[in-house]
């Protein structure tokens, strides 16, 4: 009977290796997957420890890739990105470390590009309405309101010049 359980656990582990190798995962995603597969708490803990030990699972590495992907591919701001990381139970230390390494100039330039694009897409001729709609769009994308309002005037002035 123990051999059957060990074989089943090894099969689950191999499935999770593939799950983690397909794309970067966090511990929370693996835990959810194991729960859906019917694994118990002890098995979940053992499996996560083993995946980490063998290099298939690393929450810090996941956080780094997630942040770069969402901020520079999906054009999300820090606020929205942090919110979703917290939903995945990523430790605050990992979040702080990764956001500490984000290049602020690259982040600001990314926001400026979004502002330029959105501002030019709005057909309303009233500059205040265009500016407000652009700012609201950027804030919904997760950019900090103070930064949006700081850069929006700068970008509009650059477009006129």
N, C-alpha and C positions, 0 to 999 in steps of 0.2 A: 504493500500500500504506500509506503514512504517513497519508493522508487517512482510510482505513478505521480505522486505529488511533485517530486523533484523534477520529473520530466515535464510536467505541465508548467511549473515555474520557469524552467529553462526555455520552453517555447514562448511563454509570455515575455521573458526577458529579450529573446531574439526579436520578437515583434516590436518591442519598445526600442531596441537598438535601431531598427529600420525607421521607426517613427521619428527618432531623434536625428538620424542621419539624413533624412529627407530634407529637413530644414531645421534651423536652430529652434530649440524648445526651451521652456522654463520649467521649473519643478512643478508649478501649479498645473500646467498643461498635462504633464506626465501623470500627476496624481489624478486628475480628472479622467484621463484615458484609462488608468488602472481601475478606477471606481466603476467606469462603464463596463470594464471587462470582468467585474465581479471580484476583484481582489480585496483582501482584508487589510486593515490598518498596518499590521506588522509586515505583511508582504509588500505593501506600498513603500513603507520606510526602507526596508532592505533593498528593494529594487532601485529606489532613487539614490541611495548611498552607493550602490554598485555602479549605476550609470554615471554618477559623478566621478567615482574612482577610476573608471575606464575611459573617461574623457568624452562621453557622449552627451553629458548634461552639465552645463555651467551657466548659472543665472547671471553672472557678471558679463560673460561673453554674449548671452542672449540680450541683455539690456543694451549693450553697446551696439549690436547689430539692429535691434528694434528701433533705437533712437535715431540712428543714422538713416535707416530706411524710411521711417515716418516723417522725419524732419526734412530730409533732402530729396526724397522721391515723391512722397505724398504731400509735401509742403505743409505739414502740421507744425504748429507752434509748440513751445515748451509746455504750456499749460495743458493742452489736450494730450500730448504725449505722456506727461507725468500721470495724468488721470488714468489713462489706460494701463500704464505700468503698475499702478497701485491696484487696479482691478485684477491684475495677474499675480498679486501678492509678492511683488518684487521688493526685496529689502531696501529701505530708504538709503542705506549706505551705498548700494550699487547705483541707485538713481542719482544720488549726489555726485558720486565719482564720475559717472558718465557725463552728466550735464556740466561738470567742472571742466571736462576736456573738450567741450564743444567750442569751436572757434566763433567768437562773438561777431567778428567781421563777416564771416561766411553766413552766419545766421541773419544778420542785419541785411546783407545783400540779397539773401533769399527773400526776405520780407519786402524789400524794395522792389524786387522783380514782380512779386505778387501784386503789390500796390499798383505798379505801372500797368500791368496787364488788366487788372480789374477796373481801374479808373478809366482806361481807354475803352473798355467794353460797355460801360454804362452810357446810354444814349441821351439821358436827360441833360439839358443844357444848363440847368441851375447848378453852379459849382458846389454849393453847400450840400445839396442832395447827393451829388456824385461823390463828394468827399465822405459824407456820412454812410452811404451805402458801401463804399470801399472799406471804410474803417470797420463797419459791422461784419463784413465778409471776413476780413482778416482776424477779427476777434473770435468769430465762430470757428475759424481754422485753428484756434488755440494760441494765437499770438497775444502777448501782454498788451493791454489797452494803452498803457503809458507809452510803450515803444511804438505802437501803431500810430498814435497821434503825434508823436515826436517825428516820425519818419514821413508821414503822409504829406506834410507841408513841404518838406525838403524835396520829395520826389516830384510834387506838382511844380515847384519852382524850377527844377532841373528840366522838366518837360517843356516848359515855356521858353527856356533859354535856348 
